[in-house]
Amino acid sequence: MGSRSHLQCCLFTVVTILTLSLACYIYSAGYNTRRDQSKLNIYLQTEKDLYSIQPIEEKNIGLSTKKENTNGSSSKAIDTNGSYSKPINTNGTFPSNKAMYDVAHDTFLRPVNGISSNHPASAEELWIEIDHKNTLIRRTVFFDNRTSIGPAIVIILLHNKTKEQEPDLFAKITMPNGTKWCQETQNIYTFNPQAHREEFRHGPDNYMSIVKKLALTKNTEMPNYIELSTNKRCTDLLPAMPIYYEKYEKRVKFALCLHKGLFGYVSPEMLIHFVEINKVLGASIITLWIQNTTESVYTAMLPYIKSGLVEVLDWKVSVAMRNYGQFAVNNECLYRNIHRADYLVLHDIDELIIPYKHDTWDELLAYYSNKIDLSHYASLRFKSLAWKVVNNGNYSFLSNISSKSSATEIPWKMTCSKMNIPYYFEANERFKHPVEIRHKVIASLNTTIAISTHRVKKVAQGVINEYDVPPDISLSHHYRIPPLDGTYVQSTFMKKFVNKVMPGIEKQVC
C-alpha cells in the first residue's frame, strides 16, 4: 500500500512538472508573439510609415463598413482600419513618434502582400468606385484649417465626363464628441480635359479631376471621419473615409511632389538622381506616387524613406485614362502638405526648377522677399527651357537616362563602376530661348486652394495667382527625348552643382 502511494505521488509530481513546463512554453510563445506584434504595431504608428497594414491596435476606430455601395459600385467595402497612410486614433488624429521608427523596421519591411509592406493589398483601400467606375473617389480626405481658407474637409475624385454629370455628394460627419450631421459637398475646382484630346497611350482623356469640400464653421475641431452618400439624407452610406491631418511642430520650407503617378519602367537610379539634386536645391519632403512600376523603385527609395526625406504612396487608379488622373495627384500633393511646409514645388521626373543667380530655392525666395511682397502672390511661375538628353539611340528616357560616356566632362572622379552620370549633368545643349508653355511653379501653401501641372488655379481671396520670374533669374529645366525643334546652344551651367550632388548619389548607389 505504501509503495502504491509512493508511485502515485511520483506520477503526480511528473504530471505537475510536465504541465508547468507546457504552460511556460505556451506563455513564452505567446509572449514572443505579442512582443513581435507589439513591435509591428509600434512601427505602424511612426510618423513616416506610408501605408499601415493589418494589424492595427484596437484603440483605433473599428467601424465596420461592410455595406453594398450604391449606384453600381464595384469596390468591396473594407474595415476603416485598412491600409491607409497612417492609422487613425479615436480622436481622428494620426499617431506620431519618430523615435519609434527603427524599432521593428527590419522585420516589418519584408514584402508581406506581394508588393511591399508599405503598399496596400488592393486598390479597394485607396478608392471608392461608384456608378460602374464612372466616379472614383479617393478614400483618404484632408482637413484644411488654414486661417485664410478653412476649416474644411477636402475630397478628391475623378469623374468620367462622357457619362452623366458627376453625382451630388453628401457627407455624414462624425465628431469626436459623437455629434453627427448630414451636409452637402461644395465644388472647389473642376479640372476638365481639353475636348480635342481624346486618346492617349494610357487611355482616353475623359476623366475630370474634381476637388470638393465640406465647409465647417469657424473653430470647429477636426471630425473623426466622414461617410459619403449620393442621398441628401445621408442614407445608403459609402465606406467610411479617414481624415488626413499632419502638422509638423516646425514647418519645413519646401515640399516637392512628382506631379503624376509613376508608371511603366522607371530607372531606380534616375529617381536617386532626382532626389539628390532636389535635396540640394532645398526640398525637405519629397512625395512620389506609384501607379504601376517595378518594385525596385520603392526599394531604391527605402534609405530616403527611413530618413524622413521621401514618402512613396500608391495611386493605383483602376481605369485607363490619360496620365491616370494627374490633376488629382497634384491636389492630393497640395493638401498633404498644407500644414507641414511653406511652399510646394511640383514637376515631373525630367524637370527641375533651377535658380540662375542663386544656389537654392531658399536663396531665390529671400532675393524676391526684398523686391516684392510675396504674401500678395500664390506662386512664383517659371518659364520652361528644353535641354537635349544624351541618347545615342541606345536607350529610352526612363529606362537608362544616364550613361558613363561623359564621365570625363564633369569635374568629378568616377571611382565607382556602378554609378551613372545624371541626365542633368550630361546634357550640355539647351534650347536657345525659354518657351511660353509648360511653366512650372513654386506655390505658397498658405494661399493655394487648387493647383494644376503648370499653374495654380484657385487662390485665397485678395491674392494674385502668380508672379512671373524673369528667365535670367530662374528657369524650369526640361530634359527631353525627343527634343523640341529649334536652335540649341552649348551650356555647362549645371556643372556648378556637381560637387554638391555627386557625393549623395555615390553614397546611395555604391
C-alpha positions in Angstrom: 0.0 0.0 0.0 2.9 2.3 0.9 4.7 1.6 -2.4 1.4 2.3 -4.4 1.1 5.6 -2.6 4.7 6.4 -3.3 4.2 5.6 -7.0 1.0 7.8 -7.2 3.0 10.6 -5.6 5.8 10.3 -8.1 3.3 10.2 -11.0 1.6 13.3 -9.7 4.9 15.1 -9.4 5.9 14.2 -13.0 2.5 15.3 -14.4 2.7 18.5 -12.4 6.2 19.2 -13.8 5.1 18.5 -17.4 2.0 20.6 -17.0 4.0 23.6 -15.7 6.6 23.1 -18.4 3.9 23.1 -21.1 2.3 26.2 -19.5 5.6 28.0 -19.5 6.3 27.1 -23.2 2.8 28.3 -24.2 3.2 31.6 -22.3 6.7 32.1 -23.7 5.5 31.5 -27.3 2.6 33.8 -26.6 4.9 36.4 -25.1 7.2 36.3 -28.1 4.2 36.6 -30.5 2.9 39.6 -28.5 6.3 41.1 -28.4 6.7 40.8 -32.1 3.1 42.0 -32.6 3.9 45.0 -30.3 6.9 45.9 -32.4 4.8 45.7 -35.5 2.1 48.0 -34.0 4.7 50.4 -32.8 6.1 50.6 -36.4 2.7 51.2 -37.8 2.3 54.4 -35.7 5.5 56.1 -36.8 5.4 59.4 -38.5 6.8 58.3 -41.8 5.1 55.0 -42.4 3.2 55.4 -45.6 0.6 52.7 -45.7 -0.3 50.9 -42.5 -1.4 47.4 -42.9 -3.1 44.9 -40.6 -2.9 44.5 -37.7 -3.7 47.9 -36.1 -4.2 48.4 -32.4 -7.8 48.2 -31.1 -7.7 51.8 -29.9 -8.1 52.9 -33.5 -11.6 53.3 -34.7 -13.1 50.0 -35.7 -16.2 50.9 -37.7 -17.3 48.1 -40.0 -18.2 49.4 -43.4 -19.3 46.1 -44.9 -22.1 47.7 -46.9 -23.2 47.4 -50.5 -22.0 50.5 -52.4 -24.9 52.1 -54.3 -25.1 53.2 -57.9 -23.3 50.1 -59.3 -20.2 50.3 -57.1 -17.7 47.7 -57.9 -15.4 48.1 -54.8 -15.7 45.8 -51.8 -16.3 47.6 -48.5 -13.4 47.2 -46.1 -12.8 47.9 -42.5 -11.8 51.5 -41.8 -8.6 50.1 -40.2 -7.5 49.0 -43.6 -4.4 50.3 -45.4 -4.0 54.0 -45.2 -1.2 56.5 -44.9 -1.5 56.2 -41.1 -3.7 54.5 -38.5 -6.4 56.7 -37.0 -6.8 57.3 -33.3 -10.2 57.6 -31.7 -9.8 61.4 -31.9 -9.2 61.3 -35.6 -5.5 62.2 -35.4 -2.6 60.3 -36.8 -0.1 59.0 -34.2 3.4 60.3 -34.5 6.6 59.3 -32.8 9.8 59.5 -34.9 11.9 57.8 -32.1 9.9 54.6 -32.6 10.8 54.4 -36.3 13.6 51.9 -36.1 12.1 49.5 -33.5 10.8 47.0 -36.0 11.7 48.1 -39.5 13.9 45.1 -40.1 11.0 42.7 -39.7 8.3 44.9 -41.0 9.9 45.9 -44.3 9.6 42.4 -45.7 7.2 42.1 -48.6 4.0 40.8 -47.0 1.3 41.2 -49.6 3.1 40.5 -52.9 4.1 44.2 -53.5 5.8 45.5 -50.4 4.9 46.2 -46.8 4.2 49.9 -47.4 1.7 49.3 -50.2 -1.9 48.4 -49.6 -3.1 45.0 -50.6 -5.6 46.2 -53.1 -6.9 49.4 -54.8 -10.2 49.0 -52.9 -8.4 50.5 -49.9 -7.5 53.6 -52.0 -10.6 54.4 -54.0 -14.4 54.2 -53.6 -15.8 53.4 -57.0 -19.4 54.2 -57.8 -21.6 54.2 -60.9 -19.7 51.4 -62.6 -16.4 53.2 -62.1 -17.6 56.4 -63.8 -16.9 58.1 -60.4 -13.7 57.3 -58.4 -13.4 58.9 -55.0 -10.0 59.0 -53.2 -10.6 57.2 -49.9 -8.5 59.5 -47.7 -9.7 63.1 -47.3 -7.9 66.1 -45.8 -8.5 68.5 -43.0 -7.8 72.1 -44.0 -7.8 74.6 -41.1 -5.7 77.4 -42.8 -6.9 80.7 -41.5 -7.4 82.2 -44.9 -9.4 79.2 -46.2 -10.6 76.7 -43.7 -11.8 74.9 -41.8 -13.0 72.4 -44.3 -12.7 68.7 -45.2 -11.3 68.3 -48.8 -12.3 65.4 -51.0 -10.6 64.5 -54.3 -12.4 62.5 -57.0 -12.3 61.6 -60.7 -15.4 61.5 -62.9 -16.0 60.3 -66.5 -17.2 63.4 -68.4 -18.6 61.3 -71.2 -21.3 60.0 -68.8 -23.8 61.8 -66.8 -22.9 64.8 -64.7 -21.0 63.9 -61.6 -23.3 62.8 -58.7 -24.2 65.2 -56.0 -22.4 64.0 -52.9 -23.4 64.4 -49.3 -21.5 63.5 -46.2 -22.4 62.2 -42.8 -19.9 63.9 -40.5 -19.0 62.3 -37.1 -17.3 64.4 -34.5 -15.1 63.3 -31.5 -18.0 64.0 -29.1 -20.4 61.8 -31.0 -22.3 64.6 -32.8 -23.3 63.7 -36.3 -24.9 65.6 -39.2 -25.5 65.4 -42.9 -24.1 68.0 -45.2 -23.8 68.6 -48.9 -20.3 68.9 -50.5 -19.3 72.0 -52.4 -17.2 72.2 -55.5 -13.7 73.9 -55.2 -12.4 73.3 -58.7 -13.0 71.0 -61.7 -10.1 70.2 -64.0 -11.8 69.5 -67.3 -9.8 67.6 -70.0 -9.4 69.5 -73.3 -12.1 68.5 -75.7 -9.7 67.9 -78.6 -7.6 65.5 -76.6 -9.4 62.2 -76.9 -6.9 59.3 -76.9 -3.5 58.8 -75.3 -1.3 55.8 -74.7 -2.6 55.4 -71.2 -6.2 55.7 -72.2 -8.8 58.4 -73.2 -8.6 61.9 -71.8 -12.2 61.7 -70.5 -11.9 61.8 -66.7 -12.3 65.2 -64.9 -10.3 65.7 -61.7 -12.6 67.4 -59.1 -11.8 68.9 -55.7 -14.7 69.3 -53.3 -15.1 70.4 -49.7 -17.2 70.2 -46.7 -17.1 73.7 -45.2 -17.1 73.7 -41.4 -17.9 76.6 -39.1 -15.1 78.6 -37.6 -13.1 76.9 -34.8 -14.7 73.5 -35.5 -12.4 70.7 -34.5 -11.5 68.0 -36.9 -14.1 65.3 -37.3 -13.3 61.7 -36.6 -14.3 60.6 -40.1 -16.9 61.1 -42.8 -19.1 58.8 -44.8 -20.3 59.9 -48.3 -23.7 59.3 -49.8 -25.5 60.2 -53.1 -28.6 60.7 -51.0 -29.3 64.1 -49.4 -30.5 62.4 -46.2 -27.2 60.5 -46.0 -28.7 57.1 -46.2 -27.0 54.3 -48.2 -23.7 55.4 -46.9 -20.4 54.6 -48.7 -17.4 53.2 -46.8 -16.0 55.5 -44.0 -13.2 57.8 -45.0 -10.2 58.6 -42.8 -9.2 62.2 -42.4 -5.5 63.0 -43.0 -4.0 65.8 -40.9 -0.3 66.0 -40.3 1.1 69.2 -38.8 4.8 69.5 -38.0 5.9 71.3 -34.9 8.1 73.4 -37.2 7.0 73.6 -40.8 9.7 72.9 -43.4 10.3 75.4 -46.1 9.8 73.3 -49.3 7.9 70.2 -50.1 8.3 68.6 -53.6 6.0 66.2 -55.4 6.2 64.3 -58.7 3.2 65.6 -60.5 1.8 62.2 -61.6 1.9 58.6 -60.5 4.9 56.7 -61.8 4.0 54.1 -64.5 5.9 51.7 -66.8 9.6 51.1 -66.3 11.4 53.9 -64.3 15.1 53.6 -63.7 15.6 53.4 -59.9 18.9 55.2 -60.2 17.3 58.1 -62.1 15.0 58.5 -59.1 18.1 58.7 -56.9 19.5 61.4 -59.2 16.2 63.2 -58.9 16.1 63.1 -55.1 19.7 64.2 -54.7 19.5 67.3 -56.9 16.2 68.4 -55.4 17.6 67.8 -51.8 20.5 70.2 -52.7 18.0 72.7 -54.1 16.0 72.8 -50.9 13.4 70.0 -50.8 12.8 68.7 -47.2 9.9 66.4 -48.1 9.6 64.6 -51.5 6.5 62.6 -52.3 6.2 60.1 -55.1 3.1 58.2 -56.2 3.1 54.8 -57.8 0.6 53.9 -60.4 2.3 50.8 -61.9 6.0 50.3 -62.0 8.7 48.0 -60.7 9.2 47.3 -57.0 12.8 48.3 -57.5 11.7 51.9 -57.5 10.4 51.5 -54.0 13.4 49.6 -52.8 15.7 52.4 -54.1 13.8 54.9 -52.1 14.0 53.0 -48.7 17.0 54.8 -47.3 15.3 58.2 -48.0 12.0 56.9 -46.5 13.8 55.9 -43.3 15.5 59.3 -43.1 12.1 61.0 -43.5 13.0 62.8 -46.7 10.9 60.7 -49.1 7.4 59.1 -48.9 6.1 56.7 -51.5 2.3 56.4 -51.9 0.1 54.2 -54.0 -2.1 55.8 -56.6 -3.5 52.7 -58.4 -6.4 54.1 -60.4 -8.2 51.1 -61.9 -9.5 52.8 -65.0 -7.4 53.6 -68.1 -7.1 57.4 -68.6 -4.6 60.0 -69.6 -1.8 60.2 -67.0 -4.0 58.3 -64.6 -5.7 61.4 -63.2 -2.7 63.7 -63.0 -4.6 66.7 -61.7 -6.0 64.6 -58.8 -2.4 63.7 -57.9 -1.5 67.4 -58.0 -4.1 68.3 -55.5 -3.5 65.3 -53.2 0.0 66.6 -53.1 -1.2 70.1 -52.2 -3.4 69.0 -49.3 -0.9 66.5 -47.9 1.5 69.4 -47.4 -0.6 72.4 -46.4 0.2 72.0 -42.7 3.8 70.8 -42.9 5.5 73.1 -45.4 5.5 76.7 -46.5 6.0 76.2 -50.3 5.2 73.4 -52.8 7.3 72.5 -55.8 5.5 70.4 -58.4 7.0 68.9 -61.5 7.9 65.8 -63.4 10.9 63.5 -63.1 12.6 65.1 -66.1 12.2 68.6 -64.9 14.0 70.8 -62.3 13.4 74.4 -61.1 16.9 75.9 -61.3 17.9 79.3 -59.8 20.5 81.1 -62.1 21.7 83.8 -59.7 21.4 81.7 -56.5 22.2 78.1 -55.4 18.9 77.2 -53.7 15.2 77.9 -53.7 15.5 79.4 -50.3 18.1 82.0 -51.6 15.8 82.7 -54.5 12.8 83.5 -52.3 15.0 85.6 -50.0 16.0 87.6 -53.0 12.4 88.2 -54.0 11.3 88.9 -50.5 13.4 92.1 -50.7 11.8 93.1 -54.0 8.1 92.2 -53.7 5.6 91.3 -51.0 5.5 87.5 -51.5 2.3 87.2 -49.5 0.4 89.0 -52.3 1.2 86.1 -54.7 0.1 82.5 -54.5 3.1 81.3 -56.6 6.3 82.1 -58.5 6.0 80.9 -62.1 9.0 79.8 -64.2 9.3 79.5 -67.9 10.5 76.2 -69.4 13.8 75.6 -71.0 14.3 72.4 -73.0 17.6 70.5 -72.8 18.8 67.7 -75.1 19.4 64.5 -73.3 22.3 62.3 -74.4 20.8 59.5 -76.2 22.9 57.8 -78.9 19.8 55.9 -79.9 20.6 53.1 -77.5 18.1 53.6 -74.7 14.8 55.3 -73.9 14.5 58.2 -71.5 13.2 56.4 -68.4 14.9 53.1 -68.8 18.5 54.3 -68.9 18.7 58.1 -68.9 22.3 58.2 -67.8 25.5 56.7 -69.3 29.2 56.8 -68.5 30.0 58.3 -71.8 30.6 61.8 -70.5 32.4 60.9 -67.2 35.4 63.0 -68.2 33.2 66.0 -69.0 32.2 66.8 -65.4 34.5 67.8 -62.5 34.1 64.5 -60.6 36.3 61.5 -60.4 34.2 58.4 -61.1 35.6 55.8 -58.7 32.5 53.5 -58.6 31.7 51.4 -61.6 28.0 51.2 -60.5 27.4 54.9 -61.0 26.0 56.7 -64.0 26.2 60.4 -64.7 22.9 62.1 -64.0 21.0 63.3 -67.1 21.1 66.9 -65.9 24.9 66.9 -65.8 25.3 65.0 -69.2 23.0 67.4 -71.1 25.1 70.3 -72.4 22.8 71.6 -75.2 19.8 73.7 -74.3 17.1 75.5 -76.3 18.2 79.0 -77.2 15.1 80.6 -75.7 12.6 79.6 -73.0 9.1 78.6 -74.2 5.9 80.2 -73.2 4.3 76.9 -72.4 5.0 74.2 -69.8 5.5 76.6 -67.0 6.3 75.2 -63.5 5.5 76.9 -60.2 6.7 77.2 -56.6 3.3 77.6 -54.8 2.5 79.1 -51.4 0.8 76.6 -49.2 -0.8 79.3 -47.2 -2.9 80.7 -50.1 -3.2 78.0 -52.8 -6.6 76.2 -53.0 -6.3 74.3 -56.3 -3.3 73.6 -58.4 -2.5 72.0 -61.8 0.6 70.8 -63.5 1.6 74.2 -64.8 0.0 76.8 -62.6 -2.2 77.5 -59.6 -5.8 77.5 -60.4 -7.6 78.9 -57.3 -6.2 81.0 -54.5 -7.3 82.7 -51.3 -9.3 85.9 -51.7 -7.3 89.0 -52.4 -4.2 87.1 -53.6 -2.7 87.2 -57.1 -2.3 83.8 -58.8 1.3 84.1 -59.8 4.4 86.2 -60.2 6.4 85.5 -63.4 10.1 85.1 -62.7 12.4 86.5 -65.4 14.4 83.8 -67.2 17.7 85.3 -66.2 16.8 84.7 -62.5 15.4 81.2 -62.7 14.0 78.7 -65.1 12.3 75.3 -65.2 14.7 72.9 -67.0 13.0 70.2 -69.1 15.2 67.3 -70.2 13.5 65.8 -73.2 13.7 62.9 -75.7 13.0 63.8 -78.4 14.0 67.4 -78.0 12.0 70.4 -79.3 12.7 71.5 -82.9 14.7 74.7 -82.9 18.1 76.3 -82.2 20.2 74.8 -79.4 23.3 76.3 -77.8 26.0 74.9 -75.7 25.8 75.3 -71.9 27.7 73.9 -68.9 25.7 75.8 -66.3 24.5 72.7 -64.4 28.1 71.7 -63.6 28.1 74.1 -60.7 26.0 71.5 -58.8 28.3 68.5 -59.4 30.3 68.7 -56.1 27.1 69.1 -54.1 25.1 66.3 -55.7 27.5 63.5 -56.7 28.6 62.6 -53.1 25.0 61.8 -52.2 24.5 59.7 -55.4 27.7 57.8 -54.7 26.6 57.0 -51.2 23.3 55.6 -52.3 24.5 53.7 -55.5 27.9 52.4 -54.4 
